[in-house]
Amino acid sequence: MGAHLHQHQSEFKYHLNWVDIDKDPELKRIYDVDVPVVRYKGEVIFYHFFDEEQLRLSFANGPS
């Protein structure tokens, strides 16, 4: 998933912040087996697999 996210960075101008949920008990409780997780503006936009359509929708319709 990381490679796909890096591929779209120049188009959408976002910063990636990698977080190890095993080092944060609250994140581990919330996401546990639902990793990787991609969030944008505090909202989860997809779990497990990269979804280009959802990424594009999130940036097109998301808050600015």
Short mmCIF file of the C-alpha atoms (twelve columns), coordinates in Angstrom:
data_MODEL
# 
_entry.id   MODEL 
# 
loop_
_atom_site.group_PDB 
_atom_site.id 
_atom_site.type_symbol 
_atom_site.label_atom_id 
_atom_site.label_alt_id 
_atom_site.label_comp_id 
_atom_site.label_asym_id 
_atom_site.label_seq_id 
_atom_site.Cartn_x 
_atom_site.Cartn_y 
_atom_site.Cartn_z 
_atom_site.pdbx_PDB_model_num 
ATOM 1  C CA . MET A 1  0.000   0.000  0.000  1 
ATOM 2  C CA . GLY A 2  2.863   2.357  0.751  1 
ATOM 3  C CA . ALA A 3  4.059   2.332  -2.841 1 
ATOM 4  C CA . HIS A 4  0.580   3.251  -4.106 1 
ATOM 5  C CA . LEU A 5  0.287   6.085  -1.587 1 
ATOM 6  C CA . HIS A 6  3.707   7.464  -2.537 1 
ATOM 7  C CA . GLN A 7  2.705   7.286  -6.202 1 
ATOM 8  C CA . HIS A 8  -0.200  9.716  -5.622 1 
ATOM 9  C CA . GLN A 9  1.565   12.151 -3.278 1 
ATOM 10 C CA . SER A 10 2.647   14.565 -5.989 1 
ATOM 11 C CA . GLU A 11 -0.874  14.752 -7.407 1 
ATOM 12 C CA . PHE A 12 -2.704  15.328 -4.118 1 
ATOM 13 C CA . LYS A 13 0.077   16.989 -2.092 1 
ATOM 14 C CA . TYR A 14 -0.321  15.025 1.145  1 
ATOM 15 C CA . HIS A 15 2.096   14.008 3.851  1 
ATOM 16 C CA . LEU A 16 2.305   10.393 4.987  1 
ATOM 17 C CA . ASN A 17 2.567   9.714  8.685  1 
ATOM 18 C CA . TRP A 18 3.412   6.081  9.454  1 
ATOM 19 C CA . VAL A 19 2.248   4.923  12.895 1 
ATOM 20 C CA . ASP A 20 2.998   1.596  14.558 1 
ATOM 21 C CA . ILE A 21 -0.289  0.765  16.288 1 
ATOM 22 C CA . ASP A 22 1.465   -1.806 18.484 1 
ATOM 23 C CA . LYS A 23 3.137   1.101  20.296 1 
ATOM 24 C CA . ASP A 24 -0.177  2.834  21.055 1 
ATOM 25 C CA . PRO A 25 -2.703  0.842  23.121 1 
ATOM 26 C CA . GLU A 26 -5.635  3.013  22.005 1 
ATOM 27 C CA . LEU A 27 -4.868  2.600  18.299 1 
ATOM 28 C CA . LYS A 28 -4.288  -1.120 18.848 1 
ATOM 29 C CA . ARG A 29 -7.718  -1.359 20.501 1 
ATOM 30 C CA . ILE A 30 -9.426  0.568  17.692 1 
ATOM 31 C CA . TYR A 31 -7.756  -0.959 14.631 1 
ATOM 32 C CA . ASP A 32 -6.210  -4.255 15.848 1 
ATOM 33 C CA . VAL A 33 -6.557  -6.479 12.736 1 
ATOM 34 C CA . ASP A 34 -7.799  -3.690 10.429 1 
ATOM 35 C CA . VAL A 35 -4.340  -2.628 9.315  1 
ATOM 36 C CA . PRO A 36 -3.099  -0.962 7.342  1 
ATOM 37 C CA . VAL A 37 -5.448  1.968  7.801  1 
ATOM 38 C CA . VAL A 38 -5.421  5.163  5.776  1 
ATOM 39 C CA . ARG A 39 -6.937  8.263  7.347  1 
ATOM 40 C CA . TYR A 40 -7.388  11.694 5.821  1 
ATOM 41 C CA . LYS A 41 -8.474  14.711 7.854  1 
ATOM 42 C CA . GLY A 42 -9.169  12.389 10.794 1 
ATOM 43 C CA . GLU A 43 -11.471 10.071 8.835  1 
ATOM 44 C CA . VAL A 44 -10.648 6.536  7.758  1 
ATOM 45 C CA . ILE A 45 -10.817 6.348  3.978  1 
ATOM 46 C CA . PHE A 46 -9.868  2.682  3.599  1 
ATOM 47 C CA . TYR A 47 -8.548  -0.372 5.416  1 
ATOM 48 C CA . HIS A 48 -6.429  -3.351 4.352  1 
ATOM 49 C CA . PHE A 49 -5.991  -2.523 0.651  1 
ATOM 50 C CA . PHE A 50 -5.254  0.579  -1.383 1 
ATOM 51 C CA . ASP A 51 -8.379  1.967  -3.058 1 
ATOM 52 C CA . GLU A 52 -7.542  4.590  -5.680 1 
ATOM 53 C CA . GLU A 53 -11.191 5.442  -6.314 1 
ATOM 54 C CA . GLN A 54 -11.787 6.099  -2.616 1 
ATOM 55 C CA . LEU A 55 -8.597  8.154  -2.379 1 
ATOM 56 C CA . ARG A 56 -9.745  10.335 -5.268 1 
ATOM 57 C CA . LEU A 57 -13.247 10.695 -3.831 1 
ATOM 58 C CA . SER A 58 -11.847 11.671 -0.447 1 
ATOM 59 C CA . PHE A 59 -9.687  14.412 -1.911 1 
ATOM 60 C CA . ALA A 60 -12.426 15.624 -4.255 1 
ATOM 61 C CA . ASN A 61 -15.161 15.666 -1.605 1 
ATOM 62 C CA . GLY A 62 -13.216 16.002 1.626  1 
ATOM 63 C CA . PRO A 63 -13.031 19.132 3.748  1 
ATOM 64 C CA . SER A 64 -10.351 21.600 2.786  1 
# 
